[in-house]
Amino acid sequence: MREEWVSLADIYPTLLDLAGTAGSDTEADGRSLVPLLRQDDVAWPETAVVEFNGVNGLATTMVTLRHKHLKYG
């Protein structure tokens, strides 16, 4: 089991990597999850930013910052 924080922004770079186009000139936010899936020993950020801008008309906006075991937000 891995303990790294990942984001939905990591899905697109992961798909590009799996398709063999990760080195293309397409820029994307996030990082490929392929090294984590392969159980490689990689340096991974210990901080994650989470945003929620409401759903189904709910006008609530929340931002959370996670660093290791700490959570602010």
RAVENKA-V335824 format. One record per pair of residues at least 24 apart in sequence whose C-alpha atoms are under 6 Angstrom apart, sorted by the first residue. I is the first residue (numbers start at 0). J is the second residue. D is the distance in Angstrom with one decimal. If there is no record, write none. Layout:
I&J&D + I&J&D
This chain:
none
